[in-house]
């Protein structure tokens, strides 16, 4: 996939926004740790900011006042529940380590974005999702979804999955990224490069904290054996389908997360589905299915 050059000033702007998204995430966790909602003040929009950012400066004054009251009240009501849930779930907020902060567009027209905070606490991994909007190179908190089940693994995963799906389902570049990843895997199969191939697959075992949640580890014997078997399957598929052609590309939500399914059709009518999961920013091969005519 060819990448377009981004002018330096635009790149600088994007970096600034990304830094403030990270700052919003860090400030949110700090506010919980310190039990101080006021620490979020730099990321809480004023009526003027809401008017300019969300209503193009044309909001009715009465409506704006009402919306601002609802906006701030909802945040103040939802925020303490995160602390309550953390205590219930046995999470020491001061020991949360932020592993990654990612953002995606949920509704471009409404300037609504999702922010995912991937964190680690002891041997547990989790995700906190929130809604924000960017304005004048700053990230402003818009909503805290599902506060009653915050910090629970089920809710964190659900929020992250929905945000990721909403972002990627309308992204025209995803298909090319998956095709590039798949071609790279085909190259590893041809070169019999199990080490490289393994790190581009999804880890599968009985541990719920790792199953479908991390990449394969070449140093893990089970991961390498599984990758070797998958490589053998792909080799046979490519041999039996030398004149494959693109059939379809789909993005689907399942219990494991968001699946990116790239499909080829063979001359004999078989359709080969290669399914990827996005884990920690990487698209990893998780499943292969052969659909017979």
N, C-alpha and C positions, 0 to 999 in steps of 0.2 A: 504494500500500500504506500503510495507516495504521500509524503507530508508536505504541506504548504509552509513556506517560511512565514513566521509571525513577526511583524515589525517590533522593534525593541520596546517602544513605548507601550504597545498593547500587551506584550509579554510582561512588562513591569507591572502594568495594571492588574493582570490576572494573578500575578504573584502576590500583590498587595491584598487582593480580595481573599486569596487562599490563606494568607497569614491571619487575616481577621476571622475567618471561619475557624481556624485552629484556636485563635484567642477566645472566641465565643465558647468553644468546647471546653477549654481549660478553665475559663471563668465560671462556667456552669458547674463543673465538678468542684472547683474551689468554693463556690457559694454553698454547696451542700456540705462540704467538709467543715467549713467555718460556721455553718448554720446561720448564714447571713445573706438574705435575699437581696439586700441593697448592693452587693458586689456586682450584681447583674445590670445595674443602672446604665452603664455605657452601651449596653446592648438592648435596652428597652427603648422603643421608638417614641418620639414626642408626637402630638397631633399634627404638627407641620410636616414631620418626616413621613407619617402615614399618608397624609394628603398628597404630598409630592410623589412618593414612591408607589403608592397603590391606586391613587385616584387621579394621577396626572395633574394635581393641583386644582381639581375642579369639584371637590367634594362639597356637598351641602353642609353648612356649619352645624346644623342640628344633628344630622346623620353622623358627621365626623365625631362630634362630642359623644354621641351614644356608642359608636363603634369603639372609640378609644376607651371608654369606661368598661365595656364588655371585654376588650382586649387585655387591659391591665388586670381586671378582676379575675379573669380566667387564669392568667399566668400566676398571680399571687395565690390562687386557690389550689392550683395543680402542684406548684413547686414543693410545698412541705411534704406531699405524699411520697416524693422520692426518698426523703430522709426516713420516713416511717417504713417504707418497703425495704430499704437497705438494712435497717435494723432487724426487720422480720426475717430477711434472707440471710442474716449473719454476715453482712458485708461491712467491713471497716472502711469507711469512705476515704480516710486519710491514706489508705494503702492501695487505692486504685491506681493502676498504671495505664495511661492512655497509650494504646499501641498504634492506632491509626485514626485519622479523621478524614472522612470522604463526604463529598457533597454532590447533589444531583438536582436537576430541574424537575419539579413535579408538575407545575403549570406555568408555562412561559408567559402566557397572556396575563396571568394574575401575579406574576413575579414571585411565585411561591417555590421555595427550594427545600430540599430535605438535607439534613445533616446527620451523619452516622458517626457515633463515637464508639470505636471498638476498644474494649478495655480488658485488662487482666486483673484478677484479684486472687492471690494465692495460686491454686491450680485450676481456677475457673476463668473461663472466657465469656464475655457478654457484649451486648450491643445496646446503646442508648440512642434512640431516634428522636429528633426534634425538627420542627419546621421553622424556617427563617426566611428573611428576604434581604437581598443586598441593596444598598443604596449609598451612593457617593463613597464607594470603596470601603464601606463598613457592612458588617453582618448584624442584622437586628432580629432578635428572637420574636417569632410570630405565634408559635403554639407549642405546647408540650403534650403530645398525643398519648392517650392511654396511661395516665399517671397512676391509676389504681393498681396496675400490674407492672409498673416500672421495676427494673432490675431482676425480674423473673426471666429465666432463660427462654421460655416459650414466647413471651411478649416481645422481648428484644429481637428474637429471630424473625418474628412476624412483621415487626415494623421495618426492619432492615430489608426483608424480602419484598415488601410492598413498595418501599421507596426505590429499590433497585429496579423492580419491574416497571414501575411508572416512568422511570428515567430512560430505560433502555428500549422499551417497546417502540418508541418513535425515533430512535437514533439510527440514521441511515448508514453510519459507519461501522456499526457492530458486526454486520454480516462479513465485511471485508476483513475485520480483525480475526474473526473465527476462522475464516478461510485461510488466512495467513498462518494461524496457529496449527490448523490441520495439516497444511502443506509441510510445516516444520516437523510435525510428528511423523509424517510419511517419510521424510528424510532420515529421521532417527531409526525408523524401521529398516530402511534400505541399508543404512550403515551399521545396523545391529548395535546401536548405542543405547543400551539399557539404562545407564546412569542418567543420561540427559532425558530420556523418555519418562523415567520414573517421576522426576520432579515436575512433570507436566501432567500428572494424573492425580485423581482424587484418592486420598487415603480411605481405606475401607477396613473396619474391624468392629469388634463388639463394644468398644468403649464409646458411649454416647457423647462424650466430650470431644472426641476426635473423629468419629465416623461421619463422613461427608463434610467435614469442617476444616481439614487441613490438606496440604499437598503431600504427595507421596515422598518418602525419604529414601534415597538410594542406599543409605546405610542400614535401613530396615530390611531384613531378609524377606519378610512377608510382602512388603511393598514391591521389592525387586522381582519376586516370584510372580506376583500379580501382574506387574508391568510386562514381564517377559511373556506371560500367557496372552496378554492383550496385544502385544506386538505380533505374536504368532497369528492371532486372529486377523489382524489387519493385513498381514502378509498374504494370507489365503484369500481375503476379500479382494485385494488389489490384483492378485493373479487371476481370480475368477471374474473380474470386472475391469478389464484393461481399457475399455472405451467408455468409462463412466462419464456421466454428464450431470450438471447441477439440476436438482429437482426442486428443492425448496429450502427456506430458512425460517425457523419459527422460534419465538421466545415464549416460554411457558412457566407458570408457577406450580411447583409441587412441594411436597413435604420437606424435601431436601434443600429447597431454595429455588432460585431462578435458573431454568435450564435453557441453554442456547443450542438448538438442534439444527445441524447442517446436514442436508440429505443429498445423496447422489442416486441416480437411476442407472441401472445396467441395461445392456442390450436385451437381456432375457427377461426384463421386466422387474427384476428385484430392485428394491429400494433400500439403501444403506443409510441408517441414521447414526450420526456421530453427535453425542450429547455432551455439552460442557457445562460446568458450574463455575461461577465467578467467586473465587475465594481469595481474600486479602489482595484484591486488585488484579488477580491473574485468572485467566480462563483455563480451567483444567479439565481434561477428558475424564468423564465419569461413567459413560456407558456407550455401548455400541449395540444397535439392534438391526437385524436383517429382516425386512418385510418381503415375503415371497408373493409373487403374483397369483 
